[in-house]
Amino acid sequence: MDENELTKNELNKKRSICVLCTAVLLCITSPLCIKAEPLPFVIQNMIVILAAAVFGGVQTSGAVGLFLLAGIFGLPVFAGGASGIAHISTIRGSFLPGYFVAALVVGFMMKAPAIDEKTPVNKIAPACAAGYAIIYVFPVLKILQGGVQVFVEILPQLRPYLIADIIKCAVTIPLVALLRPIAAKHFSQ
């Protein structure tokens, strides 16, 4: 085994640990929600977007996949301690597949961090905004199943959540700018 191979093995170990830690962070933050109707306010979506933008690539989608599997198989890791495959078919659970898709899209938009890169805010901001928007696609489709009238009735109720996510996006962007160079030092070849 040559020196480069060992470096790749060590890098893969670090990335695997990062995936596991992100999945665990998503799981343990499930109780950190503000219960409200029709949906709880959560921090998990911010963790997904932050991790995807910091680490890039597919690592975060792997972590989200582990998190989703844990919840589907009965661990109470979804917001407020919910779990099970049936939860994903509800309005509240319809956000969860968006976490996975958002992690993929943001990860591919940002790419893996490089030691010599200077990631400008004009690259970070659209990636984060796209991620938060993608998370809403599945719930909007779910609501539209009830018809346009139902969507029009529910839309005003979503305003506080959209405002909260805009604030989370505004917080996520400088955090990514701060954390991405640190991730590059530890996760680049």
C-alpha atoms as an extended CHARMM CRD file, in Angstrom:
* protein
*
       189  EXT
         1         1  MET       CA              0.0000000000        0.0000000000        0.0000000000  PROA      1               0.0000000000
         2         2  ASP       CA              1.5640000000        3.2800000000       -1.0670000000  PROA      2               0.0000000000
         3         3  GLU       CA              1.3840000000        6.5770000000        0.7760000000  PROA      3               0.0000000000
         4         4  ASN       CA             -1.3750000000        8.0480000000       -1.4480000000  PROA      4               0.0000000000
         5         5  GLU       CA             -3.5980000000        5.0250000000       -0.8450000000  PROA      5               0.0000000000
         6         6  LEU       CA             -3.2320000000        5.4180000000        2.8980000000  PROA      6               0.0000000000
         7         7  THR       CA             -4.1730000000        9.0690000000        2.5280000000  PROA      7               0.0000000000
         8         8  LYS       CA             -7.2830000000        8.0810000000        0.5640000000  PROA      8               0.0000000000
         9         9  ASN       CA             -8.1830000000        5.5110000000        3.2280000000  PROA      9               0.0000000000
        10        10  GLU       CA             -7.7570000000        8.0700000000        5.9890000000  PROA      10              0.0000000000
        11        11  LEU       CA             -9.7840000000       10.5890000000        4.0150000000  PROA      11              0.0000000000
        12        12  ASN       CA            -12.5670000000        8.0420000000        3.4830000000  PROA      12              0.0000000000
        13        13  LYS       CA            -12.5840000000        7.2810000000        7.2170000000  PROA      13              0.0000000000
        14        14  LYS       CA            -12.8870000000       10.9860000000        8.0310000000  PROA      14              0.0000000000
        15        15  ARG       CA            -15.7190000000       11.4010000000        5.5260000000  PROA      15              0.0000000000
        16        16  SER       CA            -17.5240000000        8.3370000000        6.8950000000  PROA      16              0.0000000000
        17        17  ILE       CA            -17.2580000000        9.6990000000       10.4210000000  PROA      17              0.0000000000
        18        18  CYS       CA            -18.5650000000       13.0440000000        9.1550000000  PROA      18              0.0000000000
        19        19  VAL       CA            -21.5790000000       11.3240000000        7.5430000000  PROA      19              0.0000000000
        20        20  LEU       CA            -22.3160000000        9.4270000000       10.7400000000  PROA      20              0.0000000000
        21        21  CYS       CA            -21.9530000000       12.5330000000       12.9180000000  PROA      21              0.0000000000
        22        22  THR       CA            -24.2700000000       14.5300000000       10.6440000000  PROA      22              0.0000000000
        23        23  ALA       CA            -26.8710000000       11.7430000000       10.7680000000  PROA      23              0.0000000000
        24        24  VAL       CA            -26.6060000000       11.6030000000       14.5630000000  PROA      24              0.0000000000
        25        25  LEU       CA            -26.9210000000       15.4000000000       14.7820000000  PROA      25              0.0000000000
        26        26  LEU       CA            -30.0990000000       15.2680000000       12.6890000000  PROA      26              0.0000000000
        27        27  CYS       CA            -31.4750000000       12.5370000000       14.9520000000  PROA      27              0.0000000000
        28        28  ILE       CA            -30.6980000000       14.1810000000       18.2770000000  PROA      28              0.0000000000
        29        29  THR       CA            -32.1280000000       17.5460000000       17.2160000000  PROA      29              0.0000000000
        30        30  SER       CA            -35.6180000000       16.1120000000       16.6490000000  PROA      30              0.0000000000
        31        31  PRO       CA            -36.8370000000       17.3070000000       20.0650000000  PROA      31              0.0000000000
        32        32  LEU       CA            -35.5510000000       20.8120000000       19.2710000000  PROA      32              0.0000000000
        33        33  CYS       CA            -38.7000000000       22.0340000000       17.6310000000  PROA      33              0.0000000000
        34        34  ILE       CA            -41.3420000000       24.5660000000       18.4570000000  PROA      34              0.0000000000
        35        35  LYS       CA            -44.6800000000       22.8390000000       18.2750000000  PROA      35              0.0000000000
        36        36  ALA       CA            -47.1090000000       24.8550000000       16.1900000000  PROA      36              0.0000000000
        37        37  GLU       CA            -49.9850000000       24.2510000000       13.8230000000  PROA      37              0.0000000000
        38        38  PRO       CA            -50.0410000000       23.1910000000       11.0990000000  PROA      38              0.0000000000
        39        39  LEU       CA            -46.3030000000       22.3830000000       11.3550000000  PROA      39              0.0000000000
        40        40  PRO       CA            -43.5680000000       22.4840000000       13.9750000000  PROA      40              0.0000000000
        41        41  PHE       CA            -40.6730000000       24.9030000000       13.5730000000  PROA      41              0.0000000000
        42        42  VAL       CA            -37.5120000000       22.8000000000       13.2290000000  PROA      42              0.0000000000
        43        43  ILE       CA            -33.7560000000       23.2610000000       13.0260000000  PROA      43              0.0000000000
        44        44  GLN       CA            -33.1310000000       20.0270000000       11.1010000000  PROA      44              0.0000000000
        45        45  ASN       CA            -33.5920000000       21.6960000000        7.7130000000  PROA      45              0.0000000000
        46        46  MET       CA            -30.8620000000       24.2000000000        8.6000000000  PROA      46              0.0000000000
        47        47  ILE       CA            -28.5210000000       21.3770000000        9.5940000000  PROA      47              0.0000000000
        48        48  VAL       CA            -29.1210000000       19.6680000000        6.2400000000  PROA      48              0.0000000000
        49        49  ILE       CA            -28.4040000000       22.8090000000        4.1970000000  PROA      49              0.0000000000
        50        50  LEU       CA            -25.4280000000       23.8300000000        6.3430000000  PROA      50              0.0000000000
        51        51  ALA       CA            -23.7930000000       20.3980000000        6.1510000000  PROA      51              0.0000000000
        52        52  ALA       CA            -24.4260000000       20.0550000000        2.4090000000  PROA      52              0.0000000000
        53        53  ALA       CA            -22.9410000000       23.4870000000        1.6970000000  PROA      53              0.0000000000
        54        54  VAL       CA            -19.9270000000       22.9550000000        3.9660000000  PROA      54              0.0000000000
        55        55  PHE       CA            -19.0200000000       19.4210000000        2.8620000000  PROA      55              0.0000000000
        56        56  GLY       CA            -20.3660000000       19.4600000000       -0.7070000000  PROA      56              0.0000000000
        57        57  GLY       CA            -20.7040000000       16.3190000000       -2.7730000000  PROA      57              0.0000000000
        58        58  VAL       CA            -22.8750000000       13.4560000000       -1.6250000000  PROA      58              0.0000000000
        59        59  GLN       CA            -21.7830000000       13.0670000000        2.0120000000  PROA      59              0.0000000000
        60        60  THR       CA            -24.7150000000       14.9730000000        3.4690000000  PROA      60              0.0000000000
        61        61  SER       CA            -27.2750000000       13.1290000000        1.3460000000  PROA      61              0.0000000000
        62        62  GLY       CA            -25.8300000000        9.9090000000        2.7720000000  PROA      62              0.0000000000
        63        63  ALA       CA            -26.2930000000       11.2970000000        6.2760000000  PROA      63              0.0000000000
        64        64  VAL       CA            -29.8600000000       12.3510000000        5.4830000000  PROA      64              0.0000000000
        65        65  GLY       CA            -30.5060000000        8.8860000000        4.0580000000  PROA      65              0.0000000000
        66        66  LEU       CA            -29.3580000000        7.3020000000        7.3310000000  PROA      66              0.0000000000
        67        67  PHE       CA            -31.5360000000        9.7290000000        9.2910000000  PROA      67              0.0000000000
        68        68  LEU       CA            -34.5810000000        8.9380000000        7.1270000000  PROA      68              0.0000000000
        69        69  LEU       CA            -34.0240000000        5.1890000000        7.4400000000  PROA      69              0.0000000000
        70        70  ALA       CA            -33.7480000000        5.5000000000       11.2230000000  PROA      70              0.0000000000
        71        71  GLY       CA            -37.0910000000        7.3040000000       11.3120000000  PROA      71              0.0000000000
        72        72  ILE       CA            -38.7860000000        4.9930000000        8.8210000000  PROA      72              0.0000000000
        73        73  PHE       CA            -37.7400000000        1.9720000000       10.8790000000  PROA      73              0.0000000000
        74        74  GLY       CA            -39.3100000000        3.4230000000       14.0040000000  PROA      74              0.0000000000
        75        75  LEU       CA            -36.7250000000        5.5150000000       15.8150000000  PROA      75              0.0000000000
        76        76  PRO       CA            -38.3570000000        8.7720000000       16.9890000000  PROA      76              0.0000000000
        77        77  VAL       CA            -35.9980000000       11.0470000000       15.0510000000  PROA      77              0.0000000000
        78        78  PHE       CA            -38.4260000000       13.1380000000       13.0230000000  PROA      78              0.0000000000
        79        79  ALA       CA            -39.5410000000       16.5140000000       14.3990000000  PROA      79              0.0000000000
        80        80  GLY       CA            -41.1450000000       16.1950000000       17.7930000000  PROA      80              0.0000000000
        81        81  GLY       CA            -40.2480000000       12.5010000000       18.0860000000  PROA      81              0.0000000000
        82        82  ALA       CA            -42.3650000000       11.2470000000       15.1820000000  PROA      82              0.0000000000
        83        83  SER       CA            -41.3610000000        8.1140000000       13.2700000000  PROA      83              0.0000000000
        84        84  GLY       CA            -42.5150000000        5.5160000000       10.7770000000  PROA      84              0.0000000000
        85        85  ILE       CA            -43.0780000000        5.3550000000        7.0380000000  PROA      85              0.0000000000
        86        86  ALA       CA            -46.6890000000        6.5100000000        7.4500000000  PROA      86              0.0000000000
        87        87  HSD       CA            -45.3980000000        9.8210000000        8.8610000000  PROA      87              0.0000000000
        88        88  ILE       CA            -43.7590000000       10.6570000000        5.5230000000  PROA      88              0.0000000000
        89        89  SER       CA            -47.1580000000       10.5490000000        3.8120000000  PROA      89              0.0000000000
        90        90  THR       CA            -48.4870000000       13.3070000000        6.1030000000  PROA      90              0.0000000000
        91        91  ILE       CA            -48.1360000000       17.0260000000        5.4590000000  PROA      91              0.0000000000
        92        92  ARG       CA            -45.5700000000       17.2610000000        8.2760000000  PROA      92              0.0000000000
        93        93  GLY       CA            -43.5860000000       14.3120000000        6.9800000000  PROA      93              0.0000000000
        94        94  SER       CA            -43.7260000000       15.4400000000        3.3660000000  PROA      94              0.0000000000
        95        95  PHE       CA            -40.8240000000       17.8010000000        4.0670000000  PROA      95              0.0000000000
        96        96  LEU       CA            -38.4920000000       14.8910000000        4.8210000000  PROA      96              0.0000000000
        97        97  PRO       CA            -37.8410000000       13.6430000000        1.2480000000  PROA      97              0.0000000000
        98        98  GLY       CA            -36.9800000000       17.2500000000        0.4220000000  PROA      98              0.0000000000
        99        99  TYR       CA            -34.1310000000       17.0880000000        2.9330000000  PROA      99              0.0000000000
       100       100  PHE       CA            -32.5170000000       14.3240000000        0.8780000000  PROA      100             0.0000000000
       101       101  VAL       CA            -33.0220000000       16.0780000000       -2.4710000000  PROA      101             0.0000000000
       102       102  ALA       CA            -31.8760000000       19.4270000000       -1.0440000000  PROA      102             0.0000000000
       103       103  ALA       CA            -28.7170000000       17.8150000000        0.3460000000  PROA      103             0.0000000000
       104       104  LEU       CA            -27.9180000000       16.3710000000       -3.0830000000  PROA      104             0.0000000000
       105       105  VAL       CA            -28.5880000000       19.5990000000       -4.9770000000  PROA      105             0.0000000000
       106       106  VAL       CA            -26.7420000000       21.8680000000       -2.5360000000  PROA      106             0.0000000000
       107       107  GLY       CA            -23.8540000000       19.3930000000       -2.3460000000  PROA      107             0.0000000000
       108       108  PHE       CA            -23.4930000000       19.3070000000       -6.1160000000  PROA      108             0.0000000000
       109       109  MET       CA            -23.8410000000       23.0790000000       -6.4210000000  PROA      109             0.0000000000
       110       110  MET       CA            -21.1030000000       23.6560000000       -3.8470000000  PROA      110             0.0000000000
       111       111  LYS       CA            -18.8740000000       20.6710000000       -4.7100000000  PROA      111             0.0000000000
       112       112  ALA       CA            -16.3680000000       19.3250000000       -2.1870000000  PROA      112             0.0000000000
       113       113  PRO       CA            -14.3240000000       22.0620000000       -0.5240000000  PROA      113             0.0000000000
       114       114  ALA       CA            -10.7410000000       22.5510000000       -1.7000000000  PROA      114             0.0000000000
       115       115  ILE       CA             -7.9110000000       23.9430000000        0.3870000000  PROA      115             0.0000000000
       116       116  ASP       CA             -7.0520000000       26.6590000000       -2.1260000000  PROA      116             0.0000000000
       117       117  GLU       CA            -10.6190000000       27.7750000000       -2.8570000000  PROA      117             0.0000000000
       118       118  LYS       CA            -12.1660000000       31.0130000000       -1.7500000000  PROA      118             0.0000000000
       119       119  THR       CA            -15.8790000000       30.2840000000       -1.8010000000  PROA      119             0.0000000000
       120       120  PRO       CA            -17.6400000000       33.5710000000       -2.5160000000  PROA      120             0.0000000000
       121       121  VAL       CA            -20.9500000000       34.4390000000       -0.9170000000  PROA      121             0.0000000000
       122       122  ASN       CA            -22.4350000000       34.7440000000       -4.4210000000  PROA      122             0.0000000000
       123       123  LYS       CA            -21.8820000000       30.9850000000       -4.7740000000  PROA      123             0.0000000000
       124       124  ILE       CA            -23.0200000000       30.0870000000       -1.2430000000  PROA      124             0.0000000000
       125       125  ALA       CA            -26.2150000000       32.1820000000       -1.1840000000  PROA      125             0.0000000000
       126       126  PRO       CA            -27.9080000000       30.6520000000       -4.2690000000  PROA      126             0.0000000000
       127       127  ALA       CA            -27.0000000000       27.1330000000       -3.1630000000  PROA      127             0.0000000000
       128       128  CYS       CA            -28.4750000000       27.6830000000        0.3110000000  PROA      128             0.0000000000
       129       129  ALA       CA            -31.5760000000       29.4340000000       -1.0530000000  PROA      129             0.0000000000
       130       130  ALA       CA            -32.1140000000       26.5920000000       -3.5410000000  PROA      130             0.0000000000
       131       131  GLY       CA            -31.8170000000       24.0510000000       -0.7370000000  PROA      131             0.0000000000
       132       132  TYR       CA            -34.4180000000       25.7340000000        1.4410000000  PROA      132             0.0000000000
       133       133  ALA       CA            -36.7490000000       26.1070000000       -1.5720000000  PROA      133             0.0000000000
       134       134  ILE       CA            -36.3550000000       22.4490000000       -2.5670000000  PROA      134             0.0000000000
       135       135  ILE       CA            -37.4450000000       21.3320000000        0.8980000000  PROA      135             0.0000000000
       136       136  TYR       CA            -40.8470000000       22.9260000000        0.1930000000  PROA      136             0.0000000000
       137       137  VAL       CA            -41.4480000000       21.1350000000       -3.1400000000  PROA      137             0.0000000000
       138       138  PHE       CA            -42.8660000000       17.8980000000       -1.6980000000  PROA      138             0.0000000000
       139       139  PRO       CA            -45.2080000000       19.6090000000        0.8160000000  PROA      139             0.0000000000
       140       140  VAL       CA            -46.5230000000       21.9440000000       -1.8850000000  PROA      140             0.0000000000
       141       141  LEU       CA            -47.2280000000       18.9510000000       -4.1350000000  PROA      141             0.0000000000
       142       142  LYS       CA            -48.9390000000       17.2210000000       -1.1960000000  PROA      142             0.0000000000
       143       143  ILE       CA            -51.1210000000       20.2620000000       -0.5230000000  PROA      143             0.0000000000
       144       144  LEU       CA            -51.9800000000       20.5990000000       -4.2200000000  PROA      144             0.0000000000
       145       145  GLN       CA            -53.3880000000       17.0550000000       -4.1360000000  PROA      145             0.0000000000
       146       146  GLY       CA            -56.2630000000       18.6100000000       -2.1990000000  PROA      146             0.0000000000
       147       147  GLY       CA            -56.8410000000       21.1060000000       -4.9950000000  PROA      147             0.0000000000
       148       148  VAL       CA            -55.9130000000       24.6900000000       -5.6720000000  PROA      148             0.0000000000
       149       149  GLN       CA            -58.5600000000       25.9640000000       -3.2320000000  PROA      149             0.0000000000
       150       150  VAL       CA            -56.9340000000       24.0270000000       -0.3630000000  PROA      150             0.0000000000
       151       151  PHE       CA            -53.5330000000       25.4020000000       -1.3920000000  PROA      151             0.0000000000
       152       152  VAL       CA            -54.8730000000       28.9740000000       -1.3910000000  PROA      152             0.0000000000
       153       153  GLU       CA            -56.3500000000       28.4200000000        2.0930000000  PROA      153             0.0000000000
       154       154  ILE       CA            -53.1440000000       26.9220000000        3.5160000000  PROA      154             0.0000000000
       155       155  LEU       CA            -50.6750000000       29.3340000000        1.9010000000  PROA      155             0.0000000000
       156       156  PRO       CA            -51.1590000000       32.1400000000        4.4830000000  PROA      156             0.0000000000
       157       157  GLN       CA            -50.4760000000       29.6060000000        7.2580000000  PROA      157             0.0000000000
       158       158  LEU       CA            -47.0670000000       28.8770000000        5.6940000000  PROA      158             0.0000000000
       159       159  ARG       CA            -45.9200000000       32.5150000000        5.8600000000  PROA      159             0.0000000000
       160       160  PRO       CA            -44.3170000000       32.2330000000        9.3500000000  PROA      160             0.0000000000
       161       161  TYR       CA            -42.3980000000       29.1340000000        8.2270000000  PROA      161             0.0000000000
       162       162  LEU       CA            -41.1420000000       30.8630000000        5.1030000000  PROA      162             0.0000000000
       163       163  ILE       CA            -40.0080000000       33.8360000000        7.1890000000  PROA      163             0.0000000000
       164       164  ALA       CA            -38.2580000000       31.5050000000        9.6460000000  PROA      164             0.0000000000
       165       165  ASP       CA            -36.5070000000       29.7240000000        6.7750000000  PROA      165             0.0000000000
       166       166  ILE       CA            -35.4070000000       33.0230000000        5.2290000000  PROA      166             0.0000000000
       167       167  ILE       CA            -33.8520000000       33.9110000000        8.6000000000  PROA      167             0.0000000000
       168       168  LYS       CA            -32.2300000000       30.4580000000        8.8050000000  PROA      168             0.0000000000
       169       169  CYS       CA            -30.8690000000       30.9460000000        5.2830000000  PROA      169             0.0000000000
       170       170  ALA       CA            -29.4200000000       34.3260000000        6.2820000000  PROA      170             0.0000000000
       171       171  VAL       CA            -27.6900000000       32.6350000000        9.2370000000  PROA      171             0.0000000000
       172       172  THR       CA            -26.5710000000       29.6240000000        7.1830000000  PROA      172             0.0000000000
       173       173  ILE       CA            -24.7100000000       31.6650000000        4.5550000000  PROA      173             0.0000000000
       174       174  PRO       CA            -22.0590000000       33.2350000000        6.8600000000  PROA      174             0.0000000000
       175       175  LEU       CA            -21.7280000000       29.9480000000        8.7620000000  PROA      175             0.0000000000
       176       176  VAL       CA            -20.8950000000       28.1760000000        5.4970000000  PROA      176             0.0000000000
       177       177  ALA       CA            -18.3720000000       30.8920000000        4.6110000000  PROA      177             0.0000000000
       178       178  LEU       CA            -16.7570000000       30.3900000000        8.0280000000  PROA      178             0.0000000000
       179       179  LEU       CA            -16.8460000000       26.5720000000        8.2130000000  PROA      179             0.0000000000
       180       180  ARG       CA            -16.0920000000       25.5850000000        4.6130000000  PROA      180             0.0000000000
       181       181  PRO       CA            -12.3580000000       26.4970000000        4.7540000000  PROA      181             0.0000000000
       182       182  ILE       CA            -12.0560000000       24.4770000000        7.9720000000  PROA      182             0.0000000000
       183       183  ALA       CA            -13.7240000000       21.4990000000        6.2960000000  PROA      183             0.0000000000
       184       184  ALA       CA            -11.3670000000       21.8870000000        3.3340000000  PROA      184             0.0000000000
       185       185  LYS       CA             -8.3450000000       21.4890000000        5.6220000000  PROA      185             0.0000000000
       186       186  HSD       CA             -9.6900000000       18.2430000000        7.0570000000  PROA      186             0.0000000000
       187       187  PHE       CA            -11.5150000000       16.6650000000        4.1160000000  PROA      187             0.0000000000
       188       188  SER       CA             -9.4650000000       17.5780000000        1.0260000000  PROA      188             0.0000000000
       189       189  GLN       CA             -6.8210000000       15.4470000000       -0.6100000000  PROA      189             0.0000000000
